[in-house]
Amino acid sequence: MLVVVKPSDANNALSHIAWLKGRARQEKLACEWFYTLGNYHQDLQQISVLAKKHRLLVVIGGDGTINLVVNAIVGLNCQLAILPAGTGNDFARQFNRTIAQWRNAVFSDNVIALDVGRVNQRYFINVMGLGYSAHVVRWMDSHQQKHRFSYVWAGIKALFSYRAIRVNSPTFGQEQAMMMLLFAKGQYFAAGVQCAPHAKPDDGLLTCIEFSSTTRLTSVYTLLAMLFAQHEKLAGVHTTTTKQFEITTSDLEIEADGEIVGLTPAMVSIHTKAIQLKL
């Protein structure tokens, strides 16, 4: 068993570590522990090498750490188990499991096959976005705020410095001005905001959500509607499903699973049954 941990002094992370070490001793299982260094490419390379020697990888961390691990193990014969210990835990949230259930899943035989999205060369397992979502992630990174309510606070503050993006895509036919463009495999982002209520992690499709609100007033209204999962009722919000989507606009920041991962142009696609998750 390989255990990947994002170093943290948070109680939930320390509790998971202590529990897993104790349970592994009871089961007489050998564990190899890897603590992330905070350098994405270095961590990715080391986890990829280590994961080839194991049939199970356990993540103790949040959405960013899960994203790192997913990018390391796609294509490998290595199952994934998660012990949520992040700020938002949005990927885990959609499964509505308790801490005890996540822990039991590590040693269970119940495994489900999940899809992952891909944007250029980077995989994502939850939500990828352009525009406002990327702007909020960048704002939070620059202010080093990572507690749960900081997402909402950052979202409100970021509205005052945010400008709508313009997106070109063969799908649109002509350039579109919008607040945000999301591609979702999971239902939640931003520490509990249900951006894609109908998304399913194993249906072979990406849920594409276009937010056409471009003025500050309509953007505020859209944000408030999102907080209560009512945004799909707005005239300026359009939801479709897709398997592939091309973005030809240049130099728009891309966020995936709460991390800035690059710039457009981009090809977004779905890779079905790419991860085996213990649940």
N, C-alpha and C positions, 0 to 999 in steps of 0.2 A: 504494500500500500504506500503510495506517495501522498504526502500531505503538504499542500501549498498554503502558506499563511502570509497574510499581509500584517507586518508587525504593528501592534496596537496595544495600548494599555486600557482599552475599553473593557468593561466587565464582561460583555457578551463574548468577546474574542477569548479572553483569558479563561472563561468558564468552559467554552468549547474545547480549548487546548487541554485543560486539565481532565475533562471528561474523556476525550479521545485517548489520551495517554493511559488513563486508568482502564478503559474498556479494552484497549489493545493488549495490555498486560494480562487481563483476564482471559482473552481469547488466544493468548500466546501468538500474536501477530507481529511480524516485523514491520516497522514503519520507517520510511525515509522522510525526513522533514526538510522542507525548503522554505526559507523566509525571503520574501521578495525584497529587492534592493531599491525599487523605485525607478529603475531604468528599464523602460518597456522592452527594448530590443535585447538587452542583456538577459533580462528575466525570461523572455520568450525562448531564447536559444537554450538556456539551461534547463527550463522545464520541458522543452521538446525532447532533449536528450534523456533526461531522467524518466519521462513518461513511457519511453519505449521499453523500459525494464519492468513496468508495472501493469496490472490489469485494472487497477482502481486508483483514481486520483480524487482526494478529498480536498475541497477548497474551504478554508476558513477566512472569510472576507466578504466584501460587498460586490456590487455589480461590476466595478472596474477590475477586480481580481478575477471574477468569473470570466469576464471578457478576455483577459490575458490568457487564462487557462484554456478556454475554448479555442483560441487561435493557435495554441500549442498542440492540442490533441486531435483536431479535425484530421481525419484520415488514419488515425492510430486505433488499435484495438484496445482501447482504454476507457473504462466506464467512468462517469463523473458522479460524485456525491457532493452536496454542498451543506455547510453549516453557516447560515447567514450571520454575518457580523459586520455589516457595513452601515452606512448612514441611511440609505433609502431602502436597500434590499428589495428593489422593485421587481427584479426577475423572480425571486422567490415568492413575492407577495401574491402573484396570480394563482398559486397552487393552494393557498389557504391552509397551510400546514402549521402546526405548533412546533416549538423547539424540540419537544420530545419526539415528534414524528420525523423531523429532519434527522435527528440523531439515530433513531431506529432504522431509518432508510439506509444508513451507511452499511449496516450489516444484514440488510434484507436482500431477497432475490428478485424483488419487483423492479423492473427496469422498463422505461419507456423511451422510444426513439423520438428525438426532437429535431426540428429544422433549425437552420441558422441562416441569417441573412449575410450577404457579402457586399461590401462597397469597395470597389477597386480591389486592393489586395488584403483588405481587413475584414474579418468576420465579425458579426454582432449577433447576440442571442436575444436581445430585448428590443430596443428602439434606436433607430438612427434618424438624425434630423439635420435640416439646414435652416438657417435664418434665426428666428428668435431662440430656439432651444440651444443652438450653438453659441449664441450671444450670451445666454445665461451661464452656460458652462464656462465660457471664457471669463466672464465677470467673477464667477466663484473661484476659479483658479487664481485670478489676480489678487483676490481678497483673502484667499486661503480660509474660506468658510466652509465647513463640512459637517454641520449638524443638521438634523432633519428639517427644522423649520427655516433654515437658511435658504433652502430652495425656493420657498414661497416668497420670502423676503427679497431674495436676489431677483426673482421674477418680477416683482413689483418695481424695484428700483431700476432694473435693467430697461423697463419700458420707456423711461425718460431719456435714455441715451441710444435707444434702438431705432434703426431705420429699416423700412421694409426692403426685402430683397427682390430682385427680378430674376426669374428662372426661365431658361430656354430648355425645351425638351421636344423631341419628335412627337411625343404623346400629346403635348399641348397644341402643337401646330403654330403657335405664336407665343411670344414672350409674355409671361404672366408675372404680375406684381403680387407679392404675398407676404404675410407675416411669418409663415413657417411651413415647411414641408416635412412630414414625418413618414417613416416606413417602419412598421411595427410587427414583431413576432410576439411580443408580450403585451399585456394590457396596461401596465403602469410605467410611469417615469416620474422624475422629480420628487421622489420620496412620497409616493402614494397618489399622485394625480392619475386618474384613469383616462388616459388619452385615447386608448383603443379598446373600448369595452367588448368588442366582438372578435378581437384577435385571438387566434388559437396557435399554440406553439408547435402543433404537429399536423396542420392541414395542407401543407405544401404551398401556401400563399403568403405574400406580404400584404399587410393592410396599409394602404397609402392614404394619408390624410392631408388635404390641402386646406390651409387657412388663408383665405384671401383678404382678411382684415388688414388694411394698410394705414389707416389713420390711428392716432394715439387713442382716441375715444373708443373706436371699435375694437382696438387691441385690448384695452382695459376690460371691456365688456366680454370679449372672448376669453381672456384669462380667468375672469370670475366664473364664467360658465364652465370652464374646464375644471375648476376646483370642485364643482358639484356634478361633474360628468354629464353636463347638459349641452356641451358645445356642438354635438352632432345635430342638434335641432336648429342651429343657426344657419341662416341663408348663406353666409360666407364660408361655411365649412363643408367640404365635399370628401366623402369617404368611398374608396374603391378598393379592389384587390388586384394584385398583379404578381407576375413571376419575374419580371425584368423591367427595369426602368432606366432610361439613359438621361443624364443631365449634361447638357453641352456648355452651360455657362461656366466661365472661368473664375477662380479665386474666391469662391464661397467656402467658408469654413464648414467642415463636416464634424458632427459629434456622433459618437456611437456608444451606447451604454454609459453615457455620462462622461466620456473622454473625447477631447479633440483628437481626431485621427487623420486629418489631412484636408486637402482642398479639392474643389471641383475643377475640371469636369470629372464626372463619375458614372460608373455603371453599377447599378444596384440589382442584385439578383438573389434568388432563393436556392439553398442547397438542402434538399430534403433528407430527413433521417440521418443527419450528420453527427449527432451526439447521442450517446446512450446515458440517460440520467436515472440514477437510483431514486425512487420516489416511494 
